[in-house]
Amino acid sequence: MSAQTHDLIVIGAGPAGMSAALKGAAHGLKTLLLDEQLRPGGQIYRNVTDAPASVAALLGPDYRYGETLTAQIERSGVELRFGATVWDVARDLTVTAQKNGQSFQVRAPQLIAATGAMERASPIPGWTLPGVLNAGAAQIALKSASAVPAGRTVLVGAGPLLLLVACQLLEAGVPLAGIVETAPRANRWRSLRHLPAALGAMPYLAKGLRMLWRLRRAGVPMFSAATNLRAEGNDRVQALTFTAGGRKHSLAADVVLLHHGVVPNTQLSRLLRVDHEWDSVQLAWRPLIDAWGETSLPGFRIAGDGAAIAGALAAEPSGSLAALGAARALGKLTEDECESQAISGRRALDHQLRIRPFLDALYSPPEWISDPADETIVCRCEEVTAGRIREMARLGCQGPNQTKFFSRCGMGPCQGRMCGLTVTQILSKELGKPPREIGAYHIRAPLKPVPLGSIAAMASATNTETHKIKESLHE
């Protein structure tokens, strides 16, 4: 067991992580905030402290709001280590990370993971062609490098982010060849029963309507309930073909942006083998946590979208509640004090969650996303097709880990981040078992690729420190 270096360690400097770190430091906890980016903000507020004014204006007030959090964190008493990639966490909550080519270890009795969400994979025929990428990747390029796609761009999928990215690219002057929505028509009827509760979040609904109006006013071709999608091309994508309204369509495209919602990033929670459940609404795994973000491993907490998809404004109170739980566990707050301070955070979180059932029902991904055609590549790293995964099921593989052993699916550098959910869902359908019985990939360190020299440098530093201790004892 490594020696304790801090009271609280927070991994991830997005809204949940910054909020958690601020709250922890405010209650006297020696707090460390780690993030692999060079600046605070996470994916939502990426590069907000350094974005050109023109880009910040393009991304809008929701993005610029991140400056409020980043300003607070930068003048707080929180120890900040940016450019630090966490690649292992032990069950005693020792965190191993790399910065400037050298690995180091820190440890605290309370650890909050605020690692956020990742985009759901959209395995359609041709999605591995150059020029096909996730819509979120295009937004990241805009935030971090002021770069936008070159040429005719088609956006495909469903969800608020799809419309948001479309509007941002439109304002940036990108020629939009079309928006192809894939949410089934039945979703609209399912979402209606959640509309009364969603009306309590009228500003959010109004924002969505404004985005639709902006795109329609600009004359962007829009298609709904599309099926049979295929990205076509030779050396790179040249067109998107699909069926909508009972007709086949083909849109010439230089860039195709895919998006079918986001799902919790569970790599770290799976590494630590904490309890998870299959969310039948969001169609993804999520860790089981209590009201203070604590998992089945004492001291390990999860805040923000890494626990369940709820958005940036819900992530803030989620982070605060997790930090309050940590402060109580360390004796900095009594139970009554903790409950009293949690009232405002819970109220804010409940307010943000009002619209989630409506959005989850309206933008539930189409079934064919989790049941792709046999020839469709599912594992991009090892080029394993959906048909190969079905073959594994017929040969007796009962879960993703057996399938990985026999087919190499999930063995690539992304460690199943891209293919994991799809593999679980394909096996679930093929074997006639619910996803919870199929399970997910076992995750092992390192979470991210790390040079051997970085590990060796850590070992060398540890040996040197041990030698110093021994010398001091002999003196």
C-alpha positions as CSV (number, residue, x, y, z in Angstrom):
1,M,0.0,0.0,0.0
2,S,1.3,3.4,-1.0
3,A,1.6,6.2,1.6
4,Q,-1.3,8.7,1.8
5,T,-0.4,11.9,0.0
6,H,-3.8,13.7,0.0
7,D,-7.2,13.6,1.6
8,L,-9.1,13.7,-1.7
9,I,-8.1,13.0,-5.2
10,V,-10.4,14.0,-8.1
11,I,-9.8,12.6,-11.6
12,G,-11.2,14.8,-14.4
13,A,-11.4,18.6,-14.5
14,G,-14.8,18.9,-16.2
15,P,-17.8,20.5,-14.4
16,A,-18.2,17.6,-12.0
17,G,-14.5,17.3,-11.2
18,M,-14.0,21.0,-10.7
19,S,-17.1,21.3,-8.5
20,A,-16.0,18.3,-6.4
21,A,-12.5,19.7,-6.0
22,L,-13.8,23.1,-5.0
23,K,-16.2,21.7,-2.4
24,G,-13.5,19.4,-1.0
25,A,-11.0,22.1,-0.6
26,A,-13.7,24.4,1.0
27,H,-14.1,21.8,3.7
28,G,-10.4,21.7,4.5
29,L,-9.5,18.5,2.5
30,K,-6.0,18.4,1.0
31,T,-7.3,18.0,-2.6
32,L,-5.6,17.0,-5.8
33,L,-7.2,17.5,-9.2
34,L,-5.8,15.5,-12.1
35,D,-6.6,15.8,-15.8
36,E,-4.9,14.8,-19.0
37,Q,-5.7,18.0,-20.7
38,L,-3.3,21.0,-20.3
39,R,-6.2,23.2,-19.0
40,P,-9.3,22.8,-16.9
41,G,-12.7,22.4,-18.6
42,G,-13.1,18.8,-19.5
43,Q,-14.8,18.0,-22.8
44,I,-17.7,20.4,-22.3
45,Y,-15.6,23.4,-21.6
46,R,-12.4,22.2,-23.4
47,N,-9.9,25.0,-23.9
48,V,-12.3,27.6,-22.6
49,T,-9.5,29.5,-20.8
50,D,-7.6,29.9,-24.0
51,A,-10.1,29.8,-26.9
52,P,-10.0,32.7,-29.3
53,A,-12.9,35.2,-28.8
54,S,-14.3,34.3,-32.2
55,V,-14.5,30.6,-31.3
56,A,-15.9,31.3,-27.9
57,A,-18.6,33.5,-29.5
58,L,-19.4,30.8,-32.0
59,L,-19.8,28.1,-29.3
60,G,-22.1,30.3,-27.4
61,P,-22.9,31.3,-23.8
62,D,-23.3,27.7,-22.5
63,Y,-19.6,27.2,-23.4
64,R,-18.4,30.5,-22.0
65,Y,-20.1,29.7,-18.7
66,G,-17.3,27.3,-18.1
67,E,-15.0,30.3,-17.5
68,T,-16.8,30.7,-14.2
69,L,-15.7,27.3,-12.9
70,T,-12.2,27.5,-14.3
71,A,-11.6,30.9,-12.7
72,Q,-12.7,29.5,-9.4
73,I,-10.5,26.4,-9.6
74,E,-7.4,28.3,-10.7
75,R,-7.6,30.6,-7.6
76,S,-8.6,27.9,-5.2
77,G,-6.3,26.0,-2.8
78,V,-6.7,22.8,-4.9
79,E,-3.5,21.3,-6.1
80,L,-3.7,21.1,-9.9
81,R,-1.9,18.7,-12.1
82,F,-2.8,19.1,-15.8
83,G,-1.3,17.1,-18.6
84,A,-1.4,14.1,-16.2
85,T,-2.8,10.9,-17.7
86,V,-4.2,8.4,-15.1
87,W,-3.4,4.9,-16.3
88,D,-4.0,2.8,-13.2
89,V,-5.9,2.9,-9.9
90,A,-5.5,0.2,-7.3
91,R,-8.3,-1.0,-5.0
92,D,-6.5,0.8,-2.1
93,L,-7.1,4.0,-4.2
94,T,-3.5,4.5,-5.2
95,V,-3.6,6.4,-8.4
96,T,-0.8,6.0,-11.0
97,A,-0.5,8.7,-13.6
98,Q,2.0,10.0,-16.1
99,K,3.1,13.6,-16.6
100,N,6.0,14.8,-18.8
101,G,7.0,11.3,-19.7
102,Q,7.3,10.1,-16.1
103,S,4.9,8.1,-14.0
104,F,4.1,8.9,-10.4
105,Q,1.8,7.7,-7.7
106,V,-0.5,9.5,-5.3
107,R,-3.0,8.1,-2.8
108,A,-6.0,9.4,-0.8
109,P,-8.7,7.6,1.3
110,Q,-11.3,9.3,-0.9
111,L,-11.3,9.3,-4.7
112,I,-13.8,10.9,-7.0
113,A,-13.8,9.9,-10.6
114,A,-15.3,12.6,-12.8
115,T,-14.3,11.0,-16.1
116,G,-17.5,12.0,-17.9
117,A,-19.1,10.4,-21.0
118,M,-18.0,9.1,-24.4
119,E,-20.0,9.0,-27.6
120,R,-21.9,5.8,-28.4
121,A,-20.4,3.9,-31.3
122,S,-22.4,4.1,-34.6
123,P,-21.3,1.0,-36.5
124,I,-22.7,1.4,-40.0
125,P,-21.3,0.0,-43.2
126,G,-18.4,2.3,-44.2
127,W,-17.9,4.1,-40.9
128,T,-14.2,3.3,-40.9
129,L,-13.7,5.3,-44.1
130,P,-11.5,8.4,-43.8
131,G,-13.8,11.4,-43.5
132,V,-16.3,9.6,-41.2
133,L,-16.0,10.6,-37.6
134,N,-18.0,11.3,-34.5
135,A,-19.8,14.7,-34.2
136,G,-18.2,15.2,-30.9
137,A,-14.7,14.9,-32.5
138,A,-15.6,17.8,-34.8
139,Q,-16.7,19.9,-31.8
140,I,-13.4,19.1,-30.0
141,A,-11.4,20.2,-33.1
142,L,-13.3,23.5,-33.1
143,K,-12.7,24.1,-29.4
144,S,-9.1,23.0,-29.2
145,A,-7.7,24.0,-32.6
146,S,-10.3,26.4,-34.1
147,A,-10.6,23.8,-36.9
148,V,-13.8,22.8,-38.8
149,P,-14.5,20.1,-41.4
150,A,-13.5,20.9,-45.0
151,G,-16.1,20.3,-47.7
152,R,-19.7,19.1,-47.8
153,T,-20.7,17.8,-44.4
154,V,-23.5,15.5,-43.5
155,L,-24.6,14.9,-39.8
156,V,-26.1,11.6,-39.0
157,G,-27.8,10.3,-35.9
158,A,-30.0,11.6,-33.0
159,G,-29.7,13.8,-30.0
160,P,-29.3,17.4,-28.8
161,L,-25.5,17.4,-29.6
162,L,-26.2,16.6,-33.2
163,L,-28.3,19.7,-33.6
164,L,-25.9,21.8,-31.5
165,V,-22.8,20.8,-33.6
166,A,-24.8,21.4,-36.8
167,C,-25.7,25.0,-35.7
168,Q,-22.1,25.6,-34.7
169,L,-20.7,24.4,-38.0
170,L,-23.3,26.4,-39.9
171,E,-22.2,29.5,-38.1
172,A,-18.6,28.7,-38.9
173,G,-19.4,28.6,-42.6
174,V,-19.3,24.9,-43.1
175,P,-21.5,23.8,-46.0
176,L,-24.0,21.4,-44.5
177,A,-25.3,18.9,-47.1
178,G,-27.9,17.5,-44.8
179,I,-29.0,16.3,-41.4
180,V,-30.1,12.7,-41.3
181,E,-31.9,11.8,-38.1
182,T,-32.2,8.2,-37.2
183,A,-34.5,8.2,-34.2
184,P,-37.5,6.0,-34.9
185,R,-40.9,7.7,-35.3
186,A,-42.2,5.6,-32.4
187,N,-39.9,7.6,-30.1
188,R,-42.0,10.7,-30.4
189,W,-45.1,8.9,-29.0
190,R,-43.1,7.3,-26.2
191,S,-41.7,10.7,-25.2
192,L,-45.1,12.4,-25.0
193,R,-45.8,11.0,-21.6
194,H,-42.7,12.6,-20.3
195,L,-43.5,16.0,-21.8
196,P,-45.3,17.5,-18.8
197,A,-42.3,17.0,-16.6
198,A,-40.0,18.3,-19.3
199,L,-42.0,21.6,-19.4
200,G,-40.3,22.3,-16.1
201,A,-37.1,22.8,-18.1
202,M,-38.6,25.2,-20.6
203,P,-35.3,27.0,-21.4
204,Y,-33.8,23.7,-22.5
205,L,-36.8,22.9,-24.8
206,A,-36.7,26.4,-26.2
207,K,-33.1,26.1,-27.0
208,G,-33.8,22.9,-29.0
209,L,-36.6,24.6,-30.9
210,R,-34.3,27.6,-31.7
211,M,-31.7,25.2,-33.1
212,L,-34.2,23.5,-35.3
213,W,-35.6,26.8,-36.5
214,R,-32.0,28.1,-37.3
215,L,-31.3,25.0,-39.4
216,R,-34.6,25.1,-41.3
217,R,-34.3,28.8,-41.9
218,A,-30.8,28.2,-43.5
219,G,-32.4,25.6,-45.8
220,V,-30.4,22.6,-44.5
221,P,-32.0,19.4,-45.9
222,M,-33.3,17.4,-43.0
223,F,-34.5,13.8,-43.0
224,S,-36.1,11.8,-40.2
225,A,-36.4,8.1,-39.2
226,A,-33.7,7.1,-41.6
227,T,-32.6,3.5,-42.0
228,N,-30.2,1.4,-44.1
229,L,-27.4,3.9,-43.7
230,R,-24.2,3.4,-45.5
231,A,-21.1,5.6,-45.9
232,E,-19.7,5.0,-49.4
233,G,-16.4,5.8,-51.1
234,N,-13.1,4.5,-52.2
235,D,-10.1,6.0,-50.5
236,R,-12.4,8.2,-48.4
237,V,-16.1,8.9,-47.9
238,Q,-17.8,10.3,-50.9
239,A,-21.5,9.9,-50.1
240,L,-24.1,8.8,-47.5
241,T,-26.9,6.6,-48.7
242,F,-30.0,5.8,-46.7
243,T,-33.8,5.3,-46.8
244,A,-36.2,7.9,-45.4
245,G,-39.8,8.6,-46.1
246,G,-40.1,5.4,-48.2
247,R,-37.4,6.5,-50.6
248,K,-33.7,5.8,-51.1
249,H,-31.5,8.9,-50.9
250,S,-27.9,9.7,-51.6
251,L,-26.1,12.8,-50.3
252,A,-22.7,13.6,-51.7
253,A,-20.4,14.2,-48.7
254,D,-16.7,15.0,-48.0
255,V,-17.3,14.5,-44.3
256,V,-19.9,12.4,-42.4
257,L,-20.4,13.1,-38.7
258,L,-22.0,10.4,-36.6
259,H,-23.8,10.8,-33.3
260,H,-26.1,8.5,-31.4
261,G,-25.9,10.0,-27.9
262,V,-23.3,9.6,-25.2
263,V,-22.9,6.9,-22.6
264,P,-21.0,6.8,-19.2
265,N,-17.3,6.2,-19.4
266,T,-17.0,3.2,-17.2
267,Q,-13.3,2.2,-17.9
268,L,-12.1,3.2,-14.5
269,S,-15.1,1.8,-12.6
270,R,-14.7,-1.5,-14.4
271,L,-11.0,-1.6,-13.7
272,L,-11.9,-1.4,-10.0
273,R,-14.5,-4.1,-10.4
274,V,-17.3,-2.1,-8.6
275,D,-20.9,-3.1,-9.2
276,H,-22.6,-2.0,-12.4
277,E,-26.1,-2.4,-13.9
278,W,-27.5,-2.3,-17.4
279,D,-29.5,0.8,-18.0
280,S,-32.4,-0.3,-20.2
281,V,-33.3,3.4,-20.9
282,Q,-29.9,4.7,-21.9
283,L,-28.9,1.3,-23.3
284,A,-25.5,1.4,-21.5
285,W,-23.7,0.2,-18.4
286,R,-23.6,2.4,-15.4
287,P,-22.0,2.0,-12.0
288,L,-24.2,1.6,-8.9
289,I,-23.7,4.6,-6.6
290,D,-25.5,5.9,-3.5
291,A,-26.8,9.5,-2.9
292,W,-23.2,10.7,-2.3
293,G,-21.7,9.1,-5.4
294,E,-20.0,6.2,-3.5
295,T,-19.7,2.9,-5.3
296,S,-19.5,-0.6,-3.9
297,L,-15.8,0.1,-3.1
298,P,-15.6,2.3,0.0
299,G,-14.1,5.6,-0.6
300,F,-14.4,5.4,-4.4
301,R,-17.0,7.8,-5.7
302,I,-18.2,8.8,-9.2
303,A,-19.7,12.1,-10.2
304,G,-21.2,13.5,-13.3
305,D,-21.9,11.7,-16.6
306,G,-19.6,8.9,-15.6
307,A,-22.4,7.7,-13.3
308,A,-25.4,8.4,-15.5
309,I,-25.9,10.8,-18.4
310,A,-27.5,14.0,-17.2
311,G,-25.5,16.9,-18.8
312,A,-23.0,19.5,-17.7
313,L,-25.3,21.5,-15.4
314,A,-26.3,18.4,-13.5
315,A,-22.6,17.4,-13.2
316,E,-21.9,20.4,-11.0
317,P,-24.2,19.5,-8.1
318,S,-23.3,15.8,-8.6
319,G,-19.6,16.7,-8.0
320,S,-20.5,18.8,-4.9
321,L,-22.6,16.0,-3.4
322,A,-19.8,13.5,-3.9
323,A,-17.3,15.8,-2.2
324,L,-19.7,16.4,0.7
325,G,-19.9,12.6,1.1
326,A,-16.1,12.5,1.1
327,A,-15.9,15.2,3.7
328,R,-18.3,13.4,6.0
329,A,-16.4,10.1,5.6
330,L,-13.2,11.9,6.7
331,G,-14.9,13.5,9.8
332,K,-14.9,17.1,8.4
333,L,-18.8,17.2,8.6
334,T,-21.3,15.6,10.8
335,E,-24.2,13.7,9.2
336,D,-26.6,16.5,10.0
337,E,-24.2,19.2,8.6
338,C,-23.7,17.1,5.4
339,E,-27.5,16.7,4.9
340,S,-28.1,20.4,5.4
341,Q,-25.4,21.4,2.9
342,A,-26.7,18.9,0.4
343,I,-30.2,20.5,0.1
344,S,-29.3,23.1,-2.5
345,G,-27.3,20.6,-4.5
346,R,-30.0,18.0,-4.6
347,R,-32.5,20.7,-5.6
348,A,-30.3,21.8,-8.4
349,L,-29.7,18.2,-9.5
350,D,-33.4,17.3,-9.5
351,H,-34.2,20.4,-11.6
352,Q,-31.7,19.4,-14.2
353,L,-33.0,15.8,-14.3
354,R,-36.5,16.8,-15.1
355,I,-36.0,16.7,-18.8
356,R,-33.9,13.5,-19.0
357,P,-36.8,11.0,-19.3
358,F,-38.2,13.1,-22.2
359,L,-34.8,13.3,-24.0
360,D,-34.0,9.6,-23.4
361,A,-37.3,8.5,-24.9
362,L,-37.2,11.0,-27.8
363,Y,-33.6,10.2,-28.8
364,S,-33.4,6.5,-28.0
365,P,-31.0,5.0,-30.6
366,P,-32.6,2.8,-33.3
367,E,-32.3,-0.9,-32.7
368,W,-30.2,-1.4,-35.8
369,I,-27.3,0.5,-34.1
370,S,-26.9,-2.4,-31.7
371,D,-27.6,-5.0,-34.3
372,P,-25.5,-4.1,-37.3
373,A,-25.3,-6.2,-40.5
374,D,-22.8,-9.1,-40.6
375,E,-20.3,-7.3,-42.8
376,T,-20.1,-4.2,-40.6
377,I,-16.9,-3.7,-38.7
378,V,-17.6,-3.5,-35.0
379,C,-14.1,-3.5,-33.5
380,R,-12.1,-0.9,-35.4
381,C,-8.8,-1.8,-33.7
382,E,-8.8,-5.4,-34.8
383,E,-11.3,-5.1,-37.7
384,V,-13.7,-7.7,-36.3
385,T,-17.1,-7.7,-38.0
386,A,-20.6,-8.2,-36.4
387,G,-20.8,-11.5,-38.3
388,R,-17.7,-12.7,-36.6
389,I,-19.1,-11.9,-33.2
390,R,-22.3,-13.8,-34.0
391,E,-20.1,-16.7,-35.1
392,M,-18.4,-16.6,-31.7
393,A,-21.8,-16.9,-30.0
394,R,-22.7,-19.9,-32.2
395,L,-19.4,-21.5,-31.2
396,G,-20.3,-21.2,-27.5
397,C,-18.9,-17.9,-26.3
398,Q,-21.2,-16.6,-23.6
399,G,-19.8,-13.1,-23.1
400,P,-17.4,-10.4,-24.4
401,N,-14.4,-11.8,-22.6
402,Q,-14.6,-15.2,-24.2
403,T,-15.4,-13.5,-27.5
404,K,-12.2,-11.4,-27.1
405,F,-10.1,-14.4,-26.4
406,F,-11.2,-16.2,-29.6
407,S,-11.7,-13.3,-32.0
408,R,-9.3,-10.5,-30.7
409,C,-12.4,-8.2,-30.6
410,G,-11.6,-5.6,-28.0
411,M,-7.9,-6.3,-27.8
412,G,-6.8,-3.1,-29.4
413,P,-5.5,0.1,-27.8
414,C,-8.9,1.5,-27.1
415,Q,-9.6,-1.6,-24.8
416,G,-13.1,-2.0,-26.0
417,R,-14.2,1.6,-25.5
418,M,-15.6,1.7,-29.0
419,C,-17.0,-1.8,-29.5
420,G,-17.9,-2.9,-25.9
421,L,-21.5,-1.9,-25.8
422,T,-22.2,-3.2,-29.3
423,V,-20.5,-6.6,-28.6
424,T,-22.7,-7.0,-25.4
425,Q,-25.8,-6.2,-27.3
426,I,-25.1,-8.4,-30.3
427,L,-24.3,-11.3,-28.0
428,S,-27.5,-10.6,-26.0
429,K,-29.7,-10.9,-29.0
430,E,-27.8,-13.9,-30.5
431,L,-27.9,-15.8,-27.2
432,G,-31.3,-14.7,-26.1
433,K,-30.1,-13.4,-22.8
434,P,-30.4,-9.9,-21.2
435,P,-27.3,-7.7,-21.3
436,R,-26.8,-8.0,-17.5
437,E,-26.2,-11.8,-18.0
438,I,-23.9,-11.2,-20.9
439,G,-21.6,-8.8,-19.1
440,A,-18.9,-6.5,-20.3
441,Y,-15.2,-6.6,-21.0
442,H,-12.8,-6.9,-18.0
443,I,-10.6,-3.8,-18.0
444,R,-7.0,-4.0,-17.0
445,A,-4.2,-1.4,-16.5
446,P,-2.8,0.5,-18.2
447,L,-6.0,2.4,-19.0
448,K,-4.1,4.4,-21.6
449,P,-0.9,3.6,-23.5
450,V,2.1,4.4,-21.5
451,P,5.8,4.1,-22.5
452,L,7.9,1.6,-20.6
453,G,10.4,4.3,-19.9
454,S,7.8,6.2,-18.0
455,I,7.2,3.2,-15.7
456,A,10.9,2.6,-15.4
457,A,11.4,6.2,-14.3
458,M,8.8,5.7,-11.6
459,A,10.5,2.6,-10.4
460,S,13.9,4.3,-10.3
461,A,12.5,7.2,-8.3
462,T,10.9,4.8,-5.8
463,N,14.2,2.9,-5.4
464,T,16.0,6.1,-4.8
465,E,13.5,7.2,-2.2
466,T,13.7,3.8,-0.5
467,H,17.5,4.0,-0.4
468,K,17.3,7.4,1.2
469,I,15.0,6.1,3.9
470,K,17.3,3.2,4.7
471,E,20.3,5.5,4.9
472,S,18.5,7.8,7.3
473,L,17.6,4.8,9.5
474,H,21.2,3.7,9.7
475,E,22.3,7.2,10.7
